[in-house]
Amino acid sequence: MRSSEGFPVGLTLLLASLSVLLTCEDVAARRTTHPGRRPISVHYDAPKDQALREISVTMRERHVLERVAAILDLVRLPRRLTYRLSECSGEPNAWYDPRTHAVTVCYELIGSILRLAPATTSPAGVTRDDAVRGPVLQILFHESSHALFDLLRIPVLGREEDGADQVASLILLHLTPAQARTVVNGSAYFFATLGKHEPIDRGSFADAHGLSWQRFYNLACLAYGSDRRRYGYIVEKGYLPPERAKTCKEEYNQVNVAFQALIGPHLRVCPRHGQALRRAFSKMSGARRHD
């Protein structure tokens, strides 16, 4: 294992879009649904595998789960939500369990992300740091989206996995502009790298999750639809076909409006210019590389 700067996750989430349809007074008027605060708990299980211990120490020292939990705590949840990093008998996985109301991310999954990340910078210009923090955040917010759907009884049309991807992508796209671009690029790099090595057979189309390349294009489309000028390079460099790009603005608006209508009423606060979230995601300094 080599040390490096590896995993700075200094983020400022901006949910300014919520203020378009929801004022602070609107949110306050709807707070009667779930009175009282339900704390969110976090756990870093100690792995037995020596190769995973550095990951565990780094994640704990950087308070990764606490910072994600601080974002979810802006939502009025009806019961306690738990975040857990755990060793999973060698399986790189992550899931939300509706029976225990817990999000679990395996250390092995983070290890696989580190192994897939480029040693320095990819040919497309994605740095190792971004190739790690992008998918780690995408996965945490993806599983958090499953938790929101369950705990808030959010109706989902279509596959829930697609809906969770869309909510996670929307959150990532509301980072500050420069950070959003690098984190989105890192997540896209992860999906594209998985797609290059993903065997596709008939059973692949029966999976609840979309194929990695589908998830790549969906993320690229939402990014482009959110800001065509900022993410114009996605089309200019051929990462997204022009035919799909034509509908991306509409796709982004659909996700944004659904988020505002279904999740917005449950917000505990009405953040202005990301103030509350800025405190939650204050700068995280470097973690380490794992080879």
Buried (B, 14 or more C-beta within 10 A) or exposed (E): EEEBEBBBBEBBBBBEBBBEBBEEEBBEEBEEEBEEEBEBEBEBEEBEBEEBBBBBBBBBEBBBBBBBBBBBBBBBBBEEBBBBBBBBEEEBBBEBBEEEBBBBBBBBBBBBBBEBBBEEEBEEEBBBBBBBBBBBBBBBBBBBBBBBBBBBEBEBEEEBBBBBBBBBBBBBBBBBEEBBBBBBBBBBBBBBBBBEEEEEEEEEEEEEBBBBBBBBBBBBBBBBBBBBEBBEBBBEEEBBEEEBBEEBBEBBEBBBBBBBEBBBBBBBBBBEEBEBBBEBBEEBEBBBBBE
